[in-house]
Amino acid sequence: MAGNRTWLPTFAAVSEHRHFLLYKPFGYLSQFRSEDAREARKKRFLGELHDFPAGTMAVGRLDEHSEGLLLLTTDGLVSERIRRKDVEKEYYAQVDGLITNEALARLRTGVEISVEHQPYQTLPGAAHRLPDAPGLPPRPRKIRDDRHGPTSWVSITVTEGKNRQVRKMTAAVGFPTLRLVRVRIGGIALATLAPGEAHEVLDIVGLVVRA
């Protein structure tokens, strides 16, 4: 899995600001609260997973049904640095059907998706088929019945962070995403984190841009 390529630090934060790596589970919003009373009653939030300090914010987001690596910090400047377009984000996507070489080529060169109801051309990135299903923890909700046809796994690396971008990209090439897991941000990989587990680190920017 992608975590084998990088390392997971074991030191705790001692500086003014605090930073965390989190495996966001399926079914959680990438936020700590909601001003909408109905949403606050029905949805699950990051604060349920760990005793995060006041002022902690998510660096980017994963939608409610997506899983994987989420970086958290109390430092807004750190958040801005990590969200720049020179930082890669790698995802493992389980897609409906056996993805073709043609579809992978289109993902690499960029495809047109809709962003805020306007057409948008994604930047070139990396995409390749995974030979086997990655060793990810099982999702609490079953993807679908196997009788509905085959699925395949693909690794997609982007440098952008548009809303639901990877899902829109795979749909645009004819292979809708059934499960989506972010496995890497820059030099930080999901590694051995379990769903819902948080790990505190000292220098999150240094880890992200680590060669």
N, C-alpha and C positions, 0 to 999 in steps of 0.2 A: 504494500500500500504506500501512498505518497509519504506517510510519516517516516518511512525508513530512510528517506533521503536527507532529513534534517534532524535536529536534536531538540529535545524538550528540556528547558532549564529547570533547575530544582531550587533556586534561591528565592527568597521572599523580598517584597519591596520594603525599602527603608526611606525613600525620598518623600518629598512633600506630596507628590501625586502617586496614585496607585493604578496598576494596570493588571488585566486578567486575560487569560485565554479561556474560552468557554466552548464546550460542545453543546450547541443549541439543539435541543431535541425537537422532533416533529410535534406540531401542535402548540408551540409557544410563539408569542409575538416578540419581536426584537425591541422591546421597550419595557419600561418599568411600571408604567401606570397608564391609565386612559382617563381623559376628561369626560368621556361618554359613559354614563352610568350603566347602560345596558351592556356595553362592551366590557366594562370593568367587572361586571358580575359573571359574564359568560366565558371570557377569554382567560388564558394563562400567560403570566408575565415572568420576565427574567428574575425579578426579585424573589420568586418562590424557590429558586434553585440554589441560592447562596446568600450569605449575609454581606452584600456589597456595600461599600461606604457611600455616604450621601454624595450626590453629584456625579455618580458613575453613569457613563453614556456608552452606547454601542457605536463602534466605528463601522459605519455602513450597516446594512441590514440583510437579514434573510427573511423571506416571507414565512407566513405561519406554517406552511406545509413543507418547507425546506429545512434541512438539517446541516449540522457541521460546525466548522470553525467560525467563531465570532469573537472579535477583539473588543475589549471593554477598557475604558480609561476614565479618569477624572480630569484629564488634561485636554482641553479643546484644541490646543495647538498640535498635539500628537494626533488627534483625530484628523485634522486637516492634512497633515503630512502623509498619513497612511492612505488616504483616499485619493491621492494623486495618481495620474494615469501611468506612472512608471512602475507601479506596484502590481505584480501579477496576482490574479486570483484563479485558483484551479478548482474545478468542480468535477465530480463523478456523477453522471446522469444515466439513469436507467430509462431507456426509451422504448416506446411501443414499436415493435418490429425489429428486424435485423438491419441495422443501419448500413447504408451503402458507401462505397468509396466516393461516389459523386456527392453524396450529402456531406461527407466529411470534408471534401475539398471546398464546398461552398461555405461551410462553417469556418474554415481557415481563412478564406479571403474576405469574409464579411457578408452579411445578409441584411435585407431590409426588414425592419420590424417597426412597430408603432410605439412611439413614446409621447405620452400626453396628447394622444389623438393626432399626432403628426408622424409622417414617415421618417425613419432614421436608419442610416446605414451603419452597421456595426464595424468597428475597426478590425483589421486582420488579427488573428490569434492562432492558437494551436488547438488541434483536435485530432484525436486518434482513438481507434476502437480498443477496448480492453479485452484481452483474450479470454479472461475468466471474470466472473463476478467478484468484485473486491470484497475483502474480509471485513465488511462493515457490520455493526450490531444490527440485529433485526429491528425493523420498524414496528411500533406497537399496533399500527393499523395495517392490515394486509393490503398489498399493492393492488392485486386483482386476482381473479381466478385464472390459473394457467391455461384453461380451455379456451381463453380468448385469444390465444396466439403467442408466438415467441416474443421475447424481449432481448435487448442487448445493452451493454454498458459502454459508455464513451467518456473519455477525459477531455474536458474543454477548458482552455485557459484564456482568460480575457484580462484586459487592463482597465475596463470600464466598469461602471456599477449602476447601469440603468435598472429601473424597476422591473423585476422578473425577466431580466435580459436573457439568461440562458434558456429558460423555458420558452420564451418567444423565439429564440434562435432555432432550437430543435424543431419547434412546430413549423417554422417557416420553411424548413427543408423536408418536411413530411414525416417527422418522427417525434411525436409529442412526448414530453418528459413525464414519466410516471413517478420517479423518485429522484431527488436532487440533494447532493451532499457536497458542501464546500470542504475540501481537504487541505487547502494550502492558501496562505496569504503571504506573498513574498517568500522569506526564508522560514516562516513558521508553518509547520504542518500539524494536522490533526493528531498524528502520532497515536499514542495509546490512550488519549482522553476517552472517557465513556460518556454516553449521553447524559447531559445534566451536570457533568463534572466541570468545575472551575479550577484554574491553576494560576496563582499569582506570580508575576514576573517583575523584574526590576526595570528593564530597559526595553520596552516593546518596539520602539522605532529601530533600535540597533538590531533586534532580531529579525524584523521584517526585511530590512535592507541588507542583511548579512549575506555575503557572497557564498 
